[in-house]
């Protein structure tokens, strides 16, 4: 592995390159990352929805979800949350705050497109029929719970989540082998899923998936029969009660841990 100081020097250049990508490439690679993170969510929900023990359910979901980020790293896709590490490039004077903001904006847009298209495909073309619709009920329940969070809880859980995601990306970049990159990304992301923290890009899949599933009559009736409170499961609830505070939290957590690493290791000085 590279040392943390070597990682900082390497990422300063990586972030510079990211900030200078053409907008079209940012969006296209963002779509790919949104799709792959969404696929991690699809796999973790499908693999864990029937487990009754809540602790075991979280563990199984946590073990499955990280493969989305691993594939993002392997394919060179652009992920909004991980790209908060471009803070390192700004602090290293390799790019500007404006260049970083441009990357985050267009990558976020691409992530949204990729995630929501996957959610629609799963909801409207039968992926949720497993367990006679029990998977659909689980998807709706997850989305409703996320839309019912208080603003401060979603904000803090977003901060905690992206601290771990950015550490996972950093560990993957620090490794010099493909297996090491996978392990480096895997553990921190598994931890945030098990802990129940909030990831804005994953939620671009989770909540629209619940909204789309709830629009299917059979799934909606099953969710009502299961006693799920659907009051806050609206597009307004998605954007204002979850995505807004979680995104702010992700930015604070990701940029904060990037700055902590930069100043903690003396910038690019080799210690």
Buried (B, 14 or more C-beta within 10 A) or exposed (E): EBEBBBBBBBBBBBBBEBBEBEBEEBBBBBBBBBBBBBBBBBBBBBBBBEBEEEEEBBBBBBBBBBBBBBBBBBEEBBBBBBBBBBBBBBBBEBBEEEBBEBBBBBBBBBBBBBBBBBBBBBBEEEBBEBEEBBBBBBBBBBBBBBBBBEBEBBBBBBBBBBBBBBBBBBBBBBBEEEEBBBBBBBBBBBBBBBEBBBBBBBBBBBBBBBBBBBEBEEBBEBBBEEEBEBEBBBEEBBEEBBBBBBBBBBBBBBBBBBBEBBEEBEBBEEE
